[in-house]
């Protein structure tokens, strides 16, 4: 049996290594979150900019693609009708809906002349359903806008959202402005897993880099809210340029950069709220799709990301606590320890504290109560599982079924190319 002295000599350096790695990683994260908050405005900051502007509002065409959104489109329409913007028009582009979305939409519109409904019966070969719906909506309307807003049917906008967004886009000279939504939680996975998945996506596409506007920019956009300068949107080919993309928002942000434009992404600050998925199954399928496209369909990258997330957000925090307890107990049982027995507990606490403080900030940014933070390691384990399963599906050539279409995507870790089948 190992002596207490030998156990202490084994456990103490292991504890120092684990707790130090945890503390350094999450301290850096905390600092970068602070830098981002200080450097970039939020959607709510745009309200003050809008109030300071003079002259008429910029005309905006709002296009809302919707596929079977009878249960969610009502609140969006009501929030659009409440906008304090004077010059906007809305096209609801209903893509092959079979659940009464059109009836709900017309009831909520209640004769408001600023709204029109377009019902789409089929999707052309080679087009993703949502992308085609947006294209049809833009082409259908006779409204002549200076800006185009694309937002999802399950979003709800602050009454000043259109004015704030257009003011921010003008102030920052942006050809594309995208807001990151807040996600009001209702289901357990929205409390525990959604803050982790959202944070992981922002770790891959940091907002400071998304707003650099130079060669080091990593363009990013959130398809739930994308405001384009209309002339530049047409210049880059509009949604036709990304017709077969499963994650058209990132593809459009990259197209803006390639076209010499300025694409910016900002935290909405609550100015856009959205409930992405109602069930755990929908959540899993949706985030596997997002992670796969964000990793540019490379299974090796998905696996690396999955294991990094699992290590830094589940394994090391739990290991730091367990090693701290074990080392402190051995120290007390040995009695001849060269260090006071409170030192191992203090070392473990340092790493866990850095992790906890950072996660509190992450959860608050996501609009989630910090009371959920103690269960964050469990949420991170599930989130990392989504990444690892996405990697397995991609490597195995399993199709992704999304919005009525099956996509077969080739693993770019092994080769290039992808195709979709209707």
VMD Tcl script that draws the C-alpha trace (Angstrom):
set ca {
  {0.00 0.00 0.00}
  {1.25 3.48 -0.83}
  {2.39 5.50 2.14}
  {0.78 8.85 2.88}
  {4.09 10.54 2.08}
  {4.24 8.95 -1.39}
  {0.58 9.74 -2.06}
  {1.22 13.36 -1.18}
  {4.25 13.49 -3.47}
  {2.11 12.13 -6.30}
  {-1.03 14.16 -5.71}
  {0.44 17.57 -4.90}
  {2.28 18.22 -8.22}
  {-0.69 16.83 -10.13}
  {-2.99 19.22 -8.26}
  {-0.68 22.17 -8.96}
  {-0.57 21.33 -12.68}
  {-4.34 20.88 -13.03}
  {-5.34 23.91 -10.97}
  {-2.73 26.14 -12.64}
  {-3.88 25.15 -16.14}
  {-7.47 25.80 -15.13}
  {-6.67 29.17 -13.56}
  {-4.54 30.41 -16.46}
  {-7.04 29.37 -19.14}
  {-10.07 30.91 -17.46}
  {-8.27 34.05 -16.35}
  {-7.39 34.68 -20.00}
  {-11.02 34.02 -20.93}
  {-12.25 36.47 -18.29}
  {-9.86 39.18 -19.50}
  {-10.89 38.71 -23.13}
  {-14.58 38.90 -22.27}
  {-13.87 42.18 -20.50}
  {-11.89 43.51 -23.46}
  {-14.76 42.66 -25.79}
  {-17.33 44.34 -23.56}
  {-15.24 47.53 -23.35}
  {-14.31 47.68 -27.04}
  {-17.64 46.98 -28.73}
  {-21.10 48.51 -28.37}
  {-24.22 46.39 -28.03}
  {-27.51 46.67 -29.81}
  {-28.93 48.63 -26.90}
  {-26.16 51.23 -27.31}
  {-27.55 51.85 -30.77}
  {-30.71 53.33 -29.27}
  {-28.78 56.38 -28.03}
  {-27.17 56.75 -31.46}
  {-30.59 56.61 -33.09}
  {-31.97 59.27 -30.75}
  {-29.10 61.60 -31.68}
  {-29.70 61.26 -35.42}
  {-31.61 63.84 -37.42}
  {-33.46 63.37 -40.67}
  {-35.83 60.66 -41.85}
  {-35.39 57.00 -41.04}
  {-33.50 54.87 -43.55}
  {-35.96 52.69 -45.55}
  {-35.57 49.04 -44.57}
  {-37.02 45.92 -46.16}
  {-37.44 43.15 -43.59}
  {-37.55 39.61 -44.99}
  {-38.63 36.77 -42.69}
  {-38.17 33.22 -44.02}
  {-40.47 30.76 -42.24}
  {-41.00 27.00 -42.48}
  {-43.83 25.68 -40.27}
  {-43.60 28.48 -37.69}
  {-47.27 28.71 -36.68}
  {-46.31 28.55 -33.01}
  {-43.63 31.27 -33.13}
  {-44.30 33.79 -35.89}
  {-47.02 35.68 -34.00}
  {-44.74 37.34 -31.41}
  {-42.31 38.38 -34.14}
  {-45.06 40.05 -36.18}
  {-46.32 41.86 -33.08}
  {-42.80 43.10 -32.29}
  {-42.37 44.35 -35.86}
  {-45.70 46.19 -35.75}
  {-44.48 47.93 -32.58}
  {-41.28 49.28 -34.17}
  {-40.76 53.01 -33.79}
  {-39.15 53.16 -37.25}
  {-41.16 55.12 -39.83}
  {-40.03 53.60 -43.14}
  {-39.98 49.83 -43.28}
  {-41.79 47.06 -45.10}
  {-42.00 43.36 -44.16}
  {-42.17 40.32 -46.43}
  {-43.07 37.04 -44.74}
  {-41.66 34.37 -47.04}
  {-43.46 31.15 -46.07}
  {-41.52 28.15 -47.34}
  {-43.73 25.10 -48.02}
  {-45.60 25.50 -44.73}
  {-48.14 22.82 -43.80}
  {-49.05 23.87 -40.25}
  {-51.19 26.95 -40.67}
  {-48.36 29.49 -40.53}
  {-50.03 31.58 -43.24}
  {-53.30 31.83 -41.32}
  {-51.52 32.85 -38.13}
  {-49.45 35.43 -40.02}
  {-52.47 37.04 -41.70}
  {-54.36 37.14 -38.42}
  {-51.47 38.89 -36.65}
  {-50.93 41.33 -39.53}
  {-54.57 42.41 -39.22}
  {-54.53 44.41 -42.45}
  {-51.31 46.33 -41.67}
  {-50.23 47.67 -45.09}
  {-46.54 47.40 -44.15}
  {-46.73 43.60 -44.32}
  {-47.17 41.11 -47.14}
  {-47.20 37.31 -47.22}
  {-45.55 35.23 -49.94}
  {-46.29 31.51 -49.96}
  {-43.57 29.38 -51.59}
  {-44.69 26.02 -52.98}
  {-41.33 24.50 -53.97}
  {-37.59 24.86 -53.60}
  {-35.41 24.76 -56.72}
  {-32.75 22.09 -57.09}
  {-29.47 23.19 -55.55}
  {-30.97 25.67 -53.09}
  {-31.32 25.40 -49.32}
  {-34.93 26.08 -48.31}
  {-34.27 29.08 -46.05}
  {-31.89 30.67 -48.55}
  {-34.41 30.30 -51.36}
  {-37.18 31.75 -49.20}
  {-35.09 34.85 -48.52}
  {-34.32 35.23 -52.22}
  {-38.00 35.00 -53.13}
  {-38.91 37.53 -50.45}
  {-36.35 40.05 -51.69}
  {-37.34 39.62 -55.34}
  {-41.07 39.73 -54.65}
  {-41.26 43.09 -52.93}
  {-41.65 46.36 -54.84}
  {-40.38 48.32 -51.82}
  {-37.17 50.25 -52.56}
  {-34.92 49.94 -49.48}
  {-31.52 51.29 -48.56}
  {-31.10 48.43 -46.10}
  {-32.22 44.80 -46.03}
  {-32.89 43.01 -42.75}
  {-33.13 39.23 -42.59}
  {-34.51 37.89 -39.33}
  {-35.99 34.57 -38.24}
  {-39.63 33.82 -37.46}
  {-38.82 32.73 -33.89}
  {-37.23 36.06 -32.93}
  {-38.72 38.98 -31.04}
  {-37.33 42.49 -31.59}
  {-37.11 45.42 -29.18}
  {-39.40 48.30 -30.31}
  {-36.33 50.42 -31.14}
  {-34.45 47.60 -32.86}
  {-34.67 48.81 -36.47}
  {-33.64 52.36 -35.61}
  {-30.83 51.19 -33.32}
  {-29.47 48.70 -35.85}
  {-29.48 51.16 -38.75}
  {-27.81 53.80 -36.55}
  {-25.06 51.39 -35.50}
  {-24.48 50.20 -39.05}
  {-24.15 53.79 -40.24}
  {-21.95 54.82 -37.29}
  {-19.56 51.89 -37.84}
  {-19.68 52.14 -41.67}
  {-20.84 48.54 -41.99}
  {-22.09 46.76 -45.08}
  {-23.40 43.96 -42.84}
  {-24.37 44.26 -39.20}
  {-25.37 41.15 -37.28}
  {-26.68 41.03 -33.72}
  {-26.20 38.04 -31.43}
  {-29.53 37.15 -29.88}
  {-30.44 36.47 -26.28}
  {-32.16 33.14 -25.68}
  {-34.73 33.23 -22.87}
  {-34.52 29.80 -21.25}
  {-37.49 27.54 -20.68}
  {-36.22 23.96 -20.99}
  {-33.40 22.42 -18.93}
  {-30.95 22.30 -21.86}
  {-31.45 26.03 -22.43}
  {-30.22 26.66 -18.89}
  {-27.31 24.23 -18.92}
  {-26.12 23.54 -22.45}
  {-27.07 26.57 -24.55}
  {-24.71 29.02 -22.76}
  {-21.86 26.57 -23.39}
  {-22.62 26.03 -27.08}
  {-23.03 29.76 -27.67}
  {-19.78 30.53 -25.86}
  {-17.95 27.84 -27.80}
  {-19.08 29.33 -31.10}
  {-17.81 32.74 -29.99}
  {-14.53 31.19 -28.90}
  {-14.11 29.96 -32.48}
  {-15.23 33.33 -33.89}
  {-14.20 35.97 -31.31}
  {-16.11 39.21 -31.68}
  {-12.94 41.30 -31.52}
  {-11.61 39.45 -34.56}
  {-14.99 39.54 -36.28}
  {-14.84 43.34 -36.10}
  {-11.20 43.93 -37.13}
  {-11.78 44.78 -40.83}
  {-8.27 43.75 -41.90}
  {-6.47 40.60 -43.04}
  {-6.81 39.07 -39.57}
  {-10.58 39.39 -39.51}
  {-12.52 36.20 -38.90}
  {-15.92 37.21 -40.32}
  {-18.96 36.08 -38.39}
  {-22.71 36.65 -38.59}
  {-25.81 35.34 -36.85}
  {-28.54 34.43 -39.31}
  {-31.23 35.39 -36.82}
  {-30.44 39.07 -37.46}
  {-28.48 40.33 -40.47}
  {-28.82 43.93 -41.65}
  {-27.26 44.60 -45.07}
  {-26.64 47.76 -47.00}
  {-28.87 46.90 -49.95}
  {-26.46 48.03 -52.68}
  {-23.62 45.94 -51.28}
  {-25.89 42.93 -50.81}
  {-26.67 43.05 -54.53}
  {-23.00 43.62 -55.34}
  {-21.93 40.32 -53.73}
  {-24.74 38.40 -55.43}
  {-27.16 38.25 -52.51}
  {-28.33 34.89 -51.24}
  {-27.76 33.34 -54.66}
  {-24.05 33.40 -53.80}
  {-24.68 30.99 -50.90}
  {-27.63 29.08 -52.32}
  {-26.62 25.61 -51.08}
  {-25.13 26.56 -47.71}
  {-26.39 24.98 -44.50}
  {-25.02 27.90 -42.48}
  {-25.63 30.78 -44.85}
  {-24.86 33.46 -42.25}
  {-21.17 32.57 -41.98}
  {-20.99 32.15 -45.76}
  {-22.48 35.61 -46.29}
  {-20.08 37.20 -43.78}
  {-17.16 35.64 -45.66}
  {-18.61 36.84 -48.96}
  {-18.73 40.40 -47.59}
  {-15.06 40.22 -46.67}
  {-14.11 38.76 -50.06}
  {-16.05 41.56 -51.73}
  {-14.08 44.20 -49.87}
  {-16.92 45.14 -47.52}
  {-17.18 45.52 -43.77}
  {-19.08 42.88 -41.81}
  {-19.54 43.43 -38.08}
  {-21.13 41.32 -35.36}
  {-22.21 42.71 -31.99}
  {-23.93 41.45 -28.88}
  {-27.57 42.38 -29.06}
  {-27.79 43.23 -25.39}
  {-31.37 41.94 -25.37}
  {-32.51 43.92 -28.40}
  {-33.10 40.61 -30.23}
  {-34.48 37.59 -28.39}
  {-34.94 34.19 -29.90}
  {-35.85 30.67 -28.86}
  {-33.95 28.45 -31.25}
  {-35.18 24.97 -30.32}
  {-38.08 23.68 -28.27}
  {-36.90 20.09 -27.71}
  {-33.62 18.44 -26.80}
  {-33.67 16.48 -30.05}
  {-34.05 19.68 -32.11}
  {-31.32 21.33 -30.06}
  {-28.89 18.48 -30.68}
  {-29.54 18.32 -34.42}
  {-29.37 22.09 -34.79}
  {-26.11 22.55 -32.94}
  {-24.44 19.59 -34.63}
  {-25.27 21.31 -37.92}
  {-23.93 24.65 -36.68}
  {-20.72 23.19 -35.30}
  {-20.09 21.14 -38.45}
  {-20.42 24.14 -40.75}
  {-18.47 26.40 -38.36}
  {-15.63 23.87 -38.51}
  {-15.85 24.03 -42.32}
  {-16.87 20.36 -42.42}
  {-13.64 19.01 -40.93}
  {-14.13 16.11 -38.53}
  {-10.61 16.42 -37.12}
  {-11.29 20.01 -36.10}
  {-14.60 19.00 -34.51}
  {-12.88 16.30 -32.45}
  {-10.11 18.63 -31.28}
  {-12.67 21.24 -30.30}
  {-14.85 18.67 -28.54}
  {-12.03 17.30 -26.43}
  {-10.66 20.76 -25.62}
  {-14.11 21.83 -24.42}
  {-14.57 18.64 -22.41}
  {-11.12 19.00 -20.84}
  {-11.25 22.70 -19.92}
  {-14.88 22.87 -18.85}
  {-15.58 19.45 -17.33}
  {-12.51 17.33 -16.61}
  {-10.16 19.99 -15.17}
  {-12.73 21.75 -12.94}
  {-13.91 18.45 -11.44}
  {-10.34 17.10 -11.21}
  {-9.20 20.25 -9.43}
  {-11.91 19.85 -6.78}
  {-11.30 16.12 -6.30}
  {-7.51 16.46 -6.21}
  {-7.76 19.36 -3.79}
  {-9.92 17.35 -1.42}
  {-7.76 14.23 -1.75}
  {-4.46 16.08 -1.31}
  {-5.72 17.98 1.72}
  {-6.98 14.75 3.32}
  {-3.67 12.94 2.68}
  {-1.76 15.91 4.07}
  {-3.78 15.81 7.27}
  {-3.52 12.03 7.56}
  {0.24 12.07 6.98}
  {0.93 14.71 9.58}
  {4.48 15.25 8.34}
  {3.68 17.33 5.30}
  {6.28 19.99 4.41}
  {3.45 22.48 3.66}
  {0.43 23.51 5.73}
  {-2.55 21.33 4.89}
  {-4.66 24.32 3.81}
  {-2.31 25.01 0.89}
  {-3.67 22.21 -1.39}
  {-7.20 23.42 -0.77}
  {-6.15 26.99 -1.61}
  {-4.47 25.89 -4.84}
  {-7.56 23.97 -5.94}
  {-9.80 26.89 -4.97}
  {-7.75 29.25 -7.15}
  {-8.36 27.22 -10.29}
  {-12.02 26.61 -9.53}
  {-12.56 30.29 -8.68}
  {-11.13 31.45 -12.03}
  {-13.40 28.97 -13.82}
  {-16.48 29.90 -11.78}
  {-16.11 33.67 -12.12}
  {-15.65 33.35 -15.88}
  {-18.64 31.06 -16.26}
  {-20.81 33.43 -14.24}
  {-19.96 36.11 -16.80}
  {-20.65 33.74 -19.70}
  {-24.04 32.76 -18.28}
  {-24.98 36.38 -17.60}
  {-24.08 37.33 -21.18}
  {-26.43 34.57 -22.30}
  {-29.20 35.87 -20.06}
  {-29.04 32.78 -17.81}
  {-29.10 32.95 -14.02}
  {-25.65 32.36 -12.42}
  {-27.38 29.85 -10.13}
  {-27.02 27.39 -13.03}
  {-23.21 27.69 -13.06}
  {-22.54 24.79 -10.60}
  {-24.03 22.45 -13.21}
  {-21.97 23.97 -16.05}
  {-19.50 21.04 -16.16}
  {-22.44 18.74 -16.89}
  {-23.65 21.10 -19.62}
  {-20.14 21.25 -21.08}
  {-19.95 17.45 -21.19}
  {-23.17 17.35 -23.20}
  {-22.02 20.20 -25.47}
  {-18.71 18.47 -26.16}
  {-20.69 15.33 -26.95}
  {-22.48 17.26 -29.71}
  {-19.14 18.19 -31.26}
  {-17.81 14.63 -31.05}
  {-20.99 13.13 -32.47}
  {-20.96 15.70 -35.28}
  {-17.43 14.59 -36.10}
  {-18.49 10.94 -36.20}
  {-21.48 11.69 -38.44}
  {-19.36 13.73 -40.82}
  {-16.63 11.09 -41.03}
  {-19.24 8.38 -41.64}
  {-20.93 10.37 -44.41}
  {-24.29 10.49 -42.62}
  {-26.67 13.04 -44.22}
  {-27.95 16.08 -42.39}
  {-31.71 16.55 -42.69}
  {-32.67 20.18 -42.26}
  {-35.84 22.08 -43.25}
  {-37.10 19.32 -45.50}
  {-33.87 18.60 -47.32}
  {-31.13 15.98 -46.92}
  {-27.53 17.13 -47.26}
  {-24.64 14.76 -47.83}
  {-21.46 16.51 -46.73}
  {-17.98 15.22 -47.46}
  {-15.45 15.33 -44.65}
  {-12.88 17.94 -45.67}
  {-10.38 16.43 -43.27}
  {-10.10 13.70 -45.88}
  {-11.00 15.66 -49.06}
  {-12.88 18.62 -50.44}
  {-16.44 19.05 -51.67}
  {-20.06 18.57 -50.61}
  {-23.39 18.16 -52.26}
  {-27.08 18.31 -51.34}
  {-29.96 16.21 -52.48}
  {-33.60 17.27 -52.52}
}
mol new
graphics top color blue
foreach p $ca { graphics top sphere $p radius 0.5 }
foreach p [lrange $ca 0 end-1] q [lrange $ca 1 end] { graphics top cylinder $p $q radius 0.2 }
display resetview
